[in-house]
Amino acid sequence: MSGLPPGEQVIKDTGMFPVTWQKGTFGNVNGKLILTNRRLVFNAGRFQDVISSLRQAHKDKAEIPLASITSVDKGFMATINVQAGGQKYVFKGMRDAGGWVQAINSAKMMSGPVSTAAPQGYAPPAPPQAPAGGNKFCSNCGAPVAAGNAFCGKCGARVQ
């Protein structure tokens, strides 16, 4: 996803595998889901089914600020349900739907205020300190990583 505002980073995306945004009973849109440290974004793909093409579904887009998300859960099979701003979003055909739910919830907890200016008197929290046993924390997801491991057991990121 190009053109991100300063300070916004992609955490997870669906890559080359499209997902389906179920907008209604007959309103399915195929596209890509992207999770950043500030929002969840769905961009419709260029190629849609015939009916969706006629209604120009390839122009559909949803931007859901993390601060507006009230709940995320894994639905039946490869589905995630996102409740935000009084609206329900259903994304189907998700690879690793449980991982997406966990990533969205983690990003929501880690996301700070949207403005880049810190409130007066605000000091950022200190990074977690390694426990006495020599364990470290993953810089990507914050999970504890056992000493000697080169990769995080939770998200697979390389530990530095």
N, CA, C and O atoms as a DFTB+ gen file, in Angstrom:
640 C
 N C O
     1  1       0.868      -1.177       0.000
     2  2       0.000       0.000       0.000
     3  2       0.898       1.218       0.000
     4  3       1.589       1.487       0.983
     5  1       0.892       1.947      -1.087
     6  2       1.748       3.108      -1.192
     7  2       0.993       4.345      -0.745
     8  3      -0.235       4.350      -0.655
     9  1       1.752       5.388      -0.469
    10  2       1.147       6.648      -0.092
    11  2       0.618       6.690       1.324
    12  3      -0.353       7.397       1.596
    13  1       1.234       5.948       2.236
    14  2       0.798       5.989       3.624
    15  2       1.238       7.298       4.262
    16  3       2.313       7.811       3.950
    17  1       0.413       7.842       5.153
    18  2       0.822       9.043       5.883
    19  2       2.057       8.757       6.735
    20  3       2.309       7.603       7.080
    21  1       2.828       9.783       7.078
    22  2       4.009       9.583       7.923
    23  2       3.633       8.888       9.229
    24  3       2.629       9.225       9.857
    25  1       4.436       7.930       9.620
    26  2       4.216       7.204      10.869
    27  2       3.277       6.016      10.754
    28  3       3.128       5.253      11.709
    29  1       2.643       5.846       9.603
    30  2       1.735       4.707       9.428
    31  2       2.489       3.567       8.757
    32  3       3.190       3.771       7.765
    33  1       2.337       2.356       9.311
    34  2       3.061       1.196       8.812
    35  2       2.102       0.036       8.589
    36  3       1.153      -0.158       9.349
    37  1       2.364      -0.730       7.538
    38  2       1.564      -1.919       7.268
    39  2       1.985      -3.018       8.244
    40  3       3.171      -3.319       8.377
    41  1       1.015      -3.605       8.916
    42  2       1.260      -4.702       9.851
    43  2       0.992      -6.038       9.168
    44  3       1.758      -6.989       9.324
    45  1      -0.091      -6.101       8.416
    46  2      -0.491      -7.358       7.789
    47  2      -1.328      -7.031       6.559
    48  3      -2.100      -6.072       6.560
    49  1      -1.169      -7.836       5.509
    50  2      -2.063      -7.700       4.364
    51  2      -2.328      -9.075       3.777
    52  3      -1.614     -10.037       4.059
    53  1      -3.358      -9.151       2.963
    54  2      -3.760     -10.435       2.417
    55  2      -2.897     -10.862       1.243
    56  3      -3.057     -11.971       0.732
    57  1      -1.988     -10.006       0.807
    58  2      -1.075     -10.373      -0.269
    59  2      -1.811     -10.643      -1.561
    60  3      -2.745      -9.927      -1.921
    61  1      -1.383     -11.682      -2.254
    62  2      -1.972     -11.972      -3.552
    63  2      -3.293     -12.738      -3.466
    64  3      -3.930     -12.981      -4.490
    65  1      -3.709     -13.120      -2.262
    66  2      -4.945     -13.876      -2.099
    67  2      -6.104     -12.922      -1.802
    68  3      -6.109     -12.283      -0.750
    69  1      -7.085     -12.810      -2.702
    70  2      -8.191     -11.875      -2.465
    71  2      -9.120     -12.374      -1.370
    72  3      -9.228     -13.575      -1.120
    73  1      -9.783     -11.434      -0.730
    74  2     -10.829     -11.730       0.248
    75  2     -12.117     -11.118      -0.285
    76  3     -12.098     -10.325      -1.226
    77  1     -13.225     -11.491       0.321
    78  2     -14.520     -10.968      -0.095
    79  2     -15.133     -10.170       1.041
    80  3     -15.273     -10.669       2.158
    81  1     -15.497      -8.930       0.750
    82  2     -16.207      -8.083       1.699
    83  2     -17.687      -8.290       1.419
    84  3     -18.173      -7.939       0.344
    85  1     -18.403      -8.857       2.379
    86  2     -19.831      -9.102       2.215
    87  2     -20.561      -7.844       2.673
    88  3     -20.777      -7.633       3.867
    89  1     -20.935      -7.020       1.709
    90  2     -21.595      -5.745       2.004
    91  2     -23.094      -5.913       2.235
    92  3     -23.737      -5.032       2.806
    93  1     -23.637      -7.013       1.806
    94  2     -25.069      -7.275       1.956
    95  2     -25.371      -8.641       1.385
    96  3     -24.462      -9.395       1.039
    97  1     -26.641      -8.957       1.286
    98  2     -27.039     -10.263       0.782
    99  2     -26.504     -10.512      -0.617
   100  3     -26.009     -11.602      -0.902
   101  1     -26.595      -9.524      -1.491
   102  2     -26.116      -9.685      -2.861
   103  2     -24.998      -8.703      -3.185
   104  3     -24.757      -8.415      -4.357
   105  1     -24.324      -8.195      -2.192
   106  2     -23.304      -7.171      -2.404
   107  2     -21.922      -7.615      -1.986
   108  3     -21.336      -7.035      -1.071
   109  1     -21.391      -8.631      -2.637
   110  2     -20.043      -9.095      -2.331
   111  2     -19.033      -8.396      -3.229
   112  3     -19.261      -8.214      -4.425
   113  1     -17.906      -8.007      -2.627
   114  2     -16.845      -7.335      -3.369
   115  2     -15.534      -8.058      -3.072
   116  3     -15.208      -8.296      -1.910
   117  1     -14.789      -8.406      -4.105
   118  2     -13.490      -9.050      -3.939
   119  2     -12.400      -7.987      -3.894
   120  3     -12.473      -6.981      -4.599
   121  1     -11.388      -8.220      -3.058
   122  2     -10.308      -7.246      -2.967
   123  2      -9.254      -7.650      -1.973
   124  3      -9.071      -8.832      -1.681
   125  1      -8.561      -6.655      -1.454
   126  2      -7.417      -6.853      -0.574
   127  2      -7.674      -6.158       0.757
   128  3      -8.186      -5.039       0.794
   129  1      -7.315      -6.828       1.846
   130  2      -7.447      -6.270       3.185
   131  2      -6.056      -5.949       3.717
   132  3      -5.140      -6.766       3.625
   133  1      -5.909      -4.754       4.273
   134  2      -4.620      -4.296       4.775
   135  2      -4.818      -3.756       6.186
   136  3      -5.720      -2.956       6.431
   137  1      -3.972      -4.197       7.107
   138  2      -3.990      -3.707       8.485
   139  2      -2.755      -2.851       8.696
   140  3      -1.633      -3.310       8.485
   141  1      -2.959      -1.608       9.111
   142  2      -1.834      -0.739       9.454
   143  2      -1.884      -0.480      10.956
   144  3      -2.771      -0.974      11.651
   145  1      -0.945       0.283      11.439
   146  2      -0.927       0.602      12.864
   147  2      -1.994       1.638      13.226
   148  3      -2.109       2.013      14.393
   149  1      -2.782       2.113      12.240
   150  2      -3.819       3.098      12.513
   151  2      -5.204       2.720      12.001
   152  3      -6.209       3.228      12.498
   153  1      -5.263       1.817      10.996
   154  2      -6.563       1.525      10.400
   155  2      -6.569       0.171       9.699
   156  3      -5.527      -0.431       9.439
   157  1      -7.773      -0.276       9.406
   158  2      -8.001      -1.486       8.613
   159  2      -8.596      -0.997       7.298
   160  3      -9.603      -0.289       7.289
   161  1      -7.967      -1.380       6.182
   162  2      -8.365      -0.860       4.874
   163  2      -8.724      -2.009       3.944
   164  3      -7.982      -2.986       3.839
   165  1      -9.874      -1.890       3.265
   166  2     -10.246      -2.826       2.219
   167  2     -10.267      -2.062       0.904
   168  3     -10.962      -1.054       0.777
   169  1      -9.503      -2.541      -0.072
   170  2      -9.494      -1.981      -1.421
   171  2     -10.047      -3.025      -2.372
   172  3      -9.547      -4.149      -2.426
   173  1     -11.074      -2.660      -3.122
   174  2     -11.664      -3.582      -4.088
   175  2     -10.672      -3.864      -5.200
   176  3      -9.908      -2.987      -5.603
   177  1     -10.689      -5.093      -5.692
   178  2      -9.833      -5.478      -6.800
   179  2     -10.439      -5.039      -8.125
   180  3     -11.621      -4.704      -8.200
   181  1      -9.632      -5.046      -9.145
   182  2     -10.076      -4.617     -10.468
   183  2     -11.090      -5.590     -11.058
   184  3     -12.034      -5.174     -11.730
   185  1     -10.897      -6.888     -10.808
   186  2     -11.752      -7.892     -11.423
   187  2     -12.824      -8.348     -10.440
   188  3     -12.515      -8.815      -9.344
   189  1     -14.096      -8.208     -10.842
   190  2     -15.242      -8.577     -10.027
   191  2     -16.134      -9.502     -10.852
   192  3     -15.917      -9.683     -12.050
   193  1     -17.139     -10.083     -10.195
   194  2     -18.105     -10.863     -10.965
   195  2     -18.938      -9.907     -11.837
   196  3     -18.836      -8.690     -11.686
   197  1     -19.744     -10.441     -12.728
   198  2     -20.467      -9.626     -13.714
   199  2     -21.361      -8.586     -13.049
   200  3     -21.329      -7.414     -13.425
   201  1     -22.150      -8.995     -12.073
   202  2     -23.078      -8.060     -11.420
   203  2     -22.309      -6.982     -10.661
   204  3     -22.663      -5.804     -10.726
   205  1     -21.268      -7.374      -9.947
   206  2     -20.465      -6.391      -9.213
   207  2     -19.776      -5.431     -10.168
   208  3     -19.636      -4.247      -9.859
   209  1     -19.345      -5.919     -11.319
   210  2     -18.715      -5.055     -12.319
   211  2     -19.694      -4.014     -12.831
   212  3     -19.327      -2.857     -13.037
   213  1     -20.952      -4.425     -13.040
   214  2     -21.960      -3.488     -13.530
   215  2     -22.231      -2.361     -12.540
   216  3     -22.504      -1.229     -12.940
   217  1     -22.155      -2.671     -11.254
   218  2     -22.383      -1.624     -10.256
   219  2     -21.079      -0.949      -9.828
   220  3     -21.042      -0.219      -8.838
   221  1     -20.008      -1.205     -10.591
   222  2     -18.687      -0.596     -10.400
   223  2     -18.120      -0.853      -9.005
   224  3     -17.616       0.059      -8.349
   225  1     -18.211      -2.103      -8.564
   226  2     -17.703      -2.490      -7.247
   227  2     -16.190      -2.340      -7.159
   228  3     -15.641      -2.266      -6.060
   229  1     -15.508      -2.296      -8.301
   230  2     -14.055      -2.155      -8.268
   231  2     -13.621      -0.821      -7.657
   232  3     -12.439      -0.627      -7.376
   233  1     -14.555       0.085      -7.453
   234  2     -14.248       1.378      -6.835
   235  2     -14.529       1.379      -5.334
   236  3     -14.242       2.365      -4.655
   237  1     -15.088       0.282      -4.807
   238  2     -15.428       0.207      -3.385
   239  2     -14.178       0.203      -2.520
   240  3     -13.164      -0.406      -2.863
   241  1     -14.274       0.895      -1.392
   242  2     -13.157       0.972      -0.454
   243  2     -13.734       1.195       0.941
   244  3     -14.729       1.901       1.103
   245  1     -13.115       0.600       1.927
   246  2     -13.514       0.823       3.316
   247  2     -12.261       1.131       4.120
   248  3     -11.280       0.391       4.057
   249  1     -12.294       2.216       4.870
   250  2     -11.208       2.568       5.781
   251  2     -11.799       2.628       7.178
   252  3     -12.654       3.463       7.471
   253  1     -11.331       1.727       8.040
   254  2     -11.879       1.616       9.393
   255  2     -10.782       2.001      10.386
   256  3      -9.838       1.234      10.577
   257  1     -10.884       3.166      11.019
   258  2      -9.878       3.540      12.017
   259  2      -9.885       2.539      13.173
   260  3     -10.948       2.125      13.635
   261  1      -8.699       2.156      13.636
   262  2      -8.619       1.184      14.732
   263  2      -9.360       1.669      15.970
   264  3      -9.946       0.866      16.697
   265  1      -9.338       2.977      16.217
   266  2     -10.003       3.528      17.398
   267  2     -11.509       3.327      17.354
   268  3     -12.154       3.332      18.402
   269  1     -12.096       3.148      16.155
   270  2     -13.544       2.983      16.057
   271  2     -13.985       1.522      16.162
   272  3     -15.180       1.246      16.258
   273  1     -13.037       0.587      16.146
   274  2     -13.384      -0.838      16.199
   275  2     -13.773      -1.216      17.624
   276  3     -12.993      -1.049      18.562
   277  1     -15.000      -1.729      17.767
   278  2     -15.472      -2.131      19.096
   279  2     -15.331      -3.627      19.333
   280  3     -15.209      -4.062      20.478
   281  1     -15.347      -4.426      18.256
   282  2     -15.138      -5.865      18.431
   283  2     -14.676      -6.495      17.121
   284  3     -15.020      -6.042      16.029
   285  1     -13.884      -7.555      17.269
   286  2     -13.406      -8.350      16.139
   287  2     -13.517      -9.806      16.570
   288  3     -13.059     -10.172      17.652
   289  1     -14.121     -10.632      15.732
   290  2     -14.176     -12.052      16.073
   291  2     -14.116     -12.898      14.817
   292  3     -14.425     -12.448      13.714
   293  1     -13.711     -14.128      15.024
   294  2     -13.624     -15.087      13.929
   295  2     -15.000     -15.700      13.744
   296  3     -15.587     -16.240      14.682
   297  1     -15.498     -15.610      12.539
   298  2     -16.795     -16.196      12.230
   299  2     -16.625     -17.631      11.771
   300  3     -15.600     -18.262      12.027
   301  1     -17.632     -18.133      11.097
   302  2     -17.629     -19.499      10.599
   303  2     -16.584     -19.653       9.510
   304  3     -16.496     -18.828       8.601
   305  1     -15.787     -20.716       9.604
   306  2     -14.751     -21.046       8.624
   307  2     -13.741     -19.901       8.504
   308  3     -13.138     -19.509       9.503
   309  1     -13.555     -19.373       7.327
   310  2     -12.513     -18.383       7.063
   311  2     -13.109     -16.980       7.002
   312  3     -12.909     -16.254       6.027
   313  1     -13.840     -16.603       8.046
   314  2     -14.540     -15.323       8.088
   315  2     -14.128     -14.545       9.326
   316  3     -13.945     -15.124      10.397
   317  1     -13.979     -13.220       9.178
   318  2     -13.827     -12.369      10.358
   319  2     -14.931     -11.320      10.335
   320  3     -15.318     -10.826       9.276
   321  1     -15.427     -10.994      11.511
   322  2     -16.474      -9.998      11.690
   323  2     -15.889      -8.825      12.460
   324  3     -15.318      -9.010      13.535
   325  1     -16.026      -7.629      11.925
   326  2     -15.504      -6.422      12.552
   327  2     -16.675      -5.492      12.825
   328  3     -17.432      -5.158      11.914
   329  1     -16.827      -5.074      14.073
   330  2     -17.861      -4.124      14.462
   331  2     -17.162      -2.793      14.707
   332  3     -16.269      -2.707      15.550
   333  1     -17.563      -1.754      13.973
   334  2     -16.921      -0.451      14.109
   335  2     -17.903       0.659      13.778
   336  3     -18.607       0.601      12.769
   337  1     -17.944       1.654      14.624
   338  2     -18.795       2.803      14.359
   339  2     -20.244       2.448      14.111
   340  3     -20.900       3.088      13.289
   341  1     -20.761       1.448      14.798
   342  2     -22.140       1.039      14.631
   343  2     -22.405       0.240      13.358
   344  3     -23.561      -0.050      13.049
   345  1     -21.375      -0.115      12.626
   346  2     -21.522      -0.872      11.387
   347  2     -20.787      -2.195      11.516
   348  3     -19.763      -2.284      12.194
   349  1     -21.316      -3.223      10.861
   350  2     -20.673      -4.536      10.877
   351  2     -20.048      -4.792       9.515
   352  3     -20.692      -4.621       8.480
   353  1     -18.789      -5.204       9.526
   354  2     -18.064      -5.558       8.315
   355  2     -17.775      -7.050       8.374
   356  3     -17.288      -7.546       9.390
   357  1     -18.069      -7.768       7.299
   358  2     -17.814      -9.201       7.228
   359  2     -16.855      -9.448       6.068
   360  3     -17.142      -9.104       4.922
   361  1     -15.708     -10.052       6.388
   362  2     -14.708     -10.378       5.378
   363  2     -14.586     -11.892       5.320
   364  3     -14.330     -12.540       6.335
   365  1     -14.771     -12.459       4.116
   366  2     -14.768     -13.911       3.937
   367  2     -13.585     -14.343       3.084
   368  3     -12.980     -13.543       2.370
   369  1     -13.274     -15.633       3.178
   370  2     -12.178     -16.191       2.394
   371  2     -10.823     -15.816       2.954
   372  3      -9.839     -15.751       2.217
   373  1     -10.764     -15.568       4.258
   374  2      -9.528     -15.130       4.904
   375  2      -8.598     -16.308       5.138
   376  3      -9.000     -17.318       5.714
   377  1      -7.382     -16.182       4.701
   378  2      -6.352     -17.140       5.095
   379  2      -5.925     -16.743       6.494
   380  3      -5.641     -15.570       6.736
   381  1      -5.872     -17.690       7.427
   382  2      -5.475     -17.429       8.803
   383  2      -6.399     -16.406       9.479
   384  3      -5.935     -15.399      10.014
   385  1      -7.698     -16.673       9.448
   386  2      -8.673     -15.753      10.039
   387  2      -8.386     -15.499      11.517
   388  3      -8.509     -14.368      11.987
   389  1      -8.003     -16.541      12.248
   390  2      -7.676     -16.362      13.663
   391  2      -6.491     -15.441      13.861
   392  3      -6.476     -14.636      14.792
   393  1      -5.490     -15.555      12.989
   394  2      -4.323     -14.668      13.048
   395  2      -4.692     -13.226      12.756
   396  3      -4.138     -12.304      13.354
   397  1      -5.638     -13.030      11.827
   398  2      -6.108     -11.680      11.530
   399  2      -6.813     -11.069      12.736
   400  3      -6.583      -9.905      13.063
   401  1      -7.666     -11.843      13.397
   402  2      -8.365     -11.340      14.585
   403  2      -7.349     -10.928      15.641
   404  3      -7.467      -9.863      16.247
   405  1      -6.361     -11.772      15.856
   406  2      -5.324     -11.479      16.850
   407  2      -4.520     -10.238      16.451
   408  3      -4.235      -9.390      17.297
   409  1      -4.155     -10.124      15.178
   410  2      -3.374      -8.978      14.706
   411  2      -4.161      -7.673      14.833
   412  3      -3.602      -6.650      15.228
   413  1      -5.454      -7.702      14.500
   414  2      -6.280      -6.497      14.609
   415  2      -6.420      -6.085      16.070
   416  3      -6.290      -4.906      16.402
   417  1      -6.684      -7.058      16.943
   418  2      -6.807      -6.739      18.365
   419  2      -5.492      -6.208      18.937
   420  3      -5.502      -5.272      19.737
   421  1      -4.368      -6.791      18.537
   422  2      -3.067      -6.316      19.006
   423  2      -2.789      -4.909      18.499
   424  3      -2.331      -4.050      19.254
   425  1      -3.066      -4.673      17.217
   426  2      -2.835      -3.341      16.642
   427  2      -3.732      -2.311      17.318
   428  3      -3.311      -1.179      17.556
   429  1      -4.961      -2.696      17.626
   430  2      -5.889      -1.789      18.299
   431  2      -5.366      -1.417      19.682
   432  3      -5.448      -0.257      20.086
   433  1      -4.830      -2.391      20.406
   434  2      -4.296      -2.114      21.736
   435  2      -3.022      -1.275      21.669
   436  3      -2.774      -0.448      22.548
   437  1      -2.213      -1.486      20.628
   438  2      -0.941      -0.777      20.508
   439  2      -1.081       0.601      19.875
   440  3      -0.195       1.445      20.007
   441  1      -2.207       0.828      19.182
   442  2      -2.346       2.108      18.485
   443  2      -2.523       3.223      19.505
   444  3      -3.239       3.095      20.498
   445  1      -1.853       4.293      19.217
   446  2      -1.938       5.457      20.090
   447  2      -2.883       6.474      19.488
   448  3      -3.674       6.159      18.599
   449  1      -2.793       7.689      19.976
   450  2      -3.620       8.736      19.405
   451  2      -3.261       8.953      17.940
   452  3      -2.103       8.799      17.550
   453  1      -4.252       9.310      17.133
   454  2      -4.027       9.486      15.702
   455  2      -3.145      10.693      15.429
   456  3      -2.368      10.678      14.474
   457  1      -3.244      11.732      16.237
   458  2      -2.419      12.908      15.984
   459  2      -0.963      12.575      16.275
   460  3      -0.658      11.755      17.140
   461  1      -0.065      13.233      15.530
   462  2       1.354      12.958      15.725
   463  2       1.924      13.768      16.875
   464  3       3.013      13.463      17.359
   465  1       1.212      14.795      17.322
   466  2       1.686      15.604      18.439
   467  2       1.289      14.934      19.752
   468  3       0.126      14.584      19.953
   469  1       2.253      14.763      20.631
   470  2       1.979      14.153      21.930
   471  2       1.381      15.198      22.865
   472  3       1.785      16.361      22.822
   473  1       0.429      14.809      23.707
   474  2      -0.130      15.756      24.670
   475  2       0.953      16.263      25.608
   476  3       1.927      15.565      25.889
   477  1       0.771      17.491      26.089
   478  2       1.764      18.080      26.986
   479  2       1.887      17.232      28.252
   480  3       0.883      16.835      28.843
   481  1       3.115      16.960      28.655
   482  2       3.371      16.149      29.839
   483  2       3.357      14.655      29.580
   484  3       3.532      13.867      30.509
   485  1       3.150      14.248      28.324
   486  2       3.102      12.832      27.985
   487  2       4.514      12.303      27.778
   488  3       5.305      12.891      27.039
   489  1       4.821      11.210      28.422
   490  2       6.099      10.526      28.206
   491  2       5.771       9.139      27.658
   492  3       4.960       8.422      28.244
   493  1       6.392       8.752      26.540
   494  2       6.091       7.425      25.993
   495  2       6.472       6.337      26.982
   496  3       7.436       6.495      27.731
   497  1       5.732       5.238      26.998
   498  2       6.059       4.150      27.924
   499  2       7.425       3.562      27.590
   500  3       7.835       3.517      26.431
   501  1       8.104       3.122      28.612
   502  2       9.413       2.500      28.421
   503  2       9.232       1.164      27.729
   504  3       8.254       0.464      27.994
   505  1      10.154       0.791      26.846
   506  2      10.025      -0.517      26.205
   507  2      10.138      -1.621      27.245
   508  3      10.793      -1.442      28.271
   509  1       9.511      -2.753      26.991
   510  2       9.575      -3.832      27.973
   511  2      11.012      -4.287      28.184
   512  3      11.802      -4.370      27.243
   513  1      11.324      -4.574      29.414
   514  2      12.657      -5.039      29.759
   515  2      12.688      -6.562      29.713
   516  3      11.709      -7.225      30.054
   517  1      13.810      -7.098      29.293
   518  2      13.950      -8.548      29.209
   519  2      13.927      -9.154      30.604
   520  3      14.568      -8.621      31.510
   521  1      13.210     -10.248      30.799
   522  2      13.208     -10.924      32.086
   523  2      14.608     -11.434      32.441
   524  3      15.497     -11.502      31.591
   525  1      14.776     -11.784      33.696
   526  2      16.085     -12.188      34.199
   527  2      16.655     -13.398      33.472
   528  3      17.876     -13.546      33.412
   529  1      15.821     -14.260      32.923
   530  2      16.285     -15.474      32.260
   531  2      16.944     -15.231      30.913
   532  3      17.324     -16.195      30.248
   533  1      17.096     -13.978      30.478
   534  2      17.722     -13.689      29.201
   535  2      16.735     -13.650      28.049
   536  3      17.138     -13.525      26.893
   537  1      15.457     -13.755      28.347
   538  2      14.457     -13.691      27.290
   539  2      14.376     -12.290      26.720
   540  3      14.730     -11.319      27.389
   541  1      13.905     -12.183      25.475
   542  2      13.717     -10.899      24.821
   543  2      12.253     -10.780      24.441
   544  3      11.465     -11.708      24.623
   545  1      11.904      -9.596      23.901
   546  2      10.571      -9.382      23.383
   547  2      10.671      -9.087      21.898
   548  3      11.604      -8.420      21.452
   549  1       9.718      -9.580      21.140
   550  2       9.673      -9.363      19.698
   551  2       9.378      -7.891      19.423
   552  3       8.440      -7.324      19.982
   553  1      10.184      -7.280      18.561
   554  2       9.957      -5.876      18.229
   555  2       8.745      -5.703      17.314
   556  3       8.251      -4.586      17.160
   557  1       8.259      -6.782      16.706
   558  2       7.103      -6.704      15.809
   559  2       5.783      -6.843      16.555
   560  3       4.871      -6.042      16.349
   561  1       5.668      -7.867      17.436
   562  2       4.375      -8.109      18.089
   563  2       4.432      -7.997      19.612
   564  3       3.387      -7.998      20.263
   565  1       5.637      -7.900      20.197
   566  2       5.768      -7.733      21.639
   567  2       5.739      -9.013      22.445
   568  3       5.793      -8.964      23.674
   569  1       5.654     -10.156      21.789
   570  2       5.604     -11.440      22.502
   571  2       6.985     -11.769      23.064
   572  3       7.994     -11.408      22.457
   573  1       7.048     -12.451      24.219
   574  2       8.350     -12.870      24.741
   575  2       9.001     -13.901      23.825
   576  3       8.335     -14.788      23.292
   577  1      10.305     -13.769      23.656
   578  2      11.065     -14.680      22.808
   579  2      12.169     -15.288      23.668
   580  3      12.937     -14.562      24.300
   581  1      12.249     -16.602      23.693
   582  2      13.244     -17.302      24.501
   583  2      14.649     -16.977      24.008
   584  3      14.871     -16.771      22.814
   585  1      15.588     -16.935      24.941
   586  2      16.986     -16.656      24.601
   587  2      17.484     -17.676      23.592
   588  3      17.213     -18.871      23.715
   589  1      18.210     -17.199      22.602
   590  2      18.772     -18.081      21.593
   591  2      17.897     -18.248      20.359
   592  3      18.381     -18.724      19.332
   593  1      16.622     -17.870      20.426
   594  2      15.750     -17.972      19.258
   595  2      16.015     -16.815      18.308
   596  3      16.116     -15.665      18.737
   597  1      16.126     -17.114      17.028
   598  2      16.366     -16.078      16.030
   599  2      15.052     -15.512      15.485
   600  3      15.044     -14.445      14.870
   601  1      13.918     -16.242      15.713
   602  2      12.628     -15.791      15.208
   603  2      11.584     -15.861      16.312
   604  3      11.662     -16.700      17.209
   605  1      10.613     -14.971      16.233
   606  2       9.502     -14.938      17.188
   607  2       8.601     -16.149      16.965
   608  3       8.256     -16.468      15.827
   609  1       8.226     -16.817      18.037
   610  2       7.342     -17.972      17.926
   611  2       5.899     -17.596      17.652
   612  3       5.112     -18.446      17.235
   613  1       5.528     -16.321      17.878
   614  2       4.151     -15.895      17.668
   615  2       3.913     -15.378      16.259
   616  3       2.969     -15.804      15.594
   617  1       4.777     -14.443      15.786
   618  2       4.530     -13.841      14.472
   619  2       5.570     -14.216      13.422
   620  3       5.366     -13.941      12.239
   621  1       6.681     -14.838      13.823
   622  2       7.689     -15.282      12.878
   623  2       8.707     -14.231      12.478
   624  3       9.563     -14.495      11.634
   625  1       8.631     -13.033      13.072
   626  2       9.575     -11.977      12.732
   627  2      10.971     -12.316      13.259
   628  3      11.113     -12.977      14.288
   629  1      11.993     -11.858      12.546
   630  2      13.381     -12.071      12.989
   631  2      13.622     -11.217      14.237
   632  3      13.294     -10.031      14.268
   633  1      14.200     -11.845      15.260
   634  2      14.515     -11.157      16.516
   635  2      15.908     -10.558      16.381
   636  3      16.855     -11.228      15.969
   637  1      16.007      -9.303      16.733
   638  2      17.311      -8.607      16.615
   639  2      18.066      -8.624      17.908
   640  3      19.171      -8.089      17.985
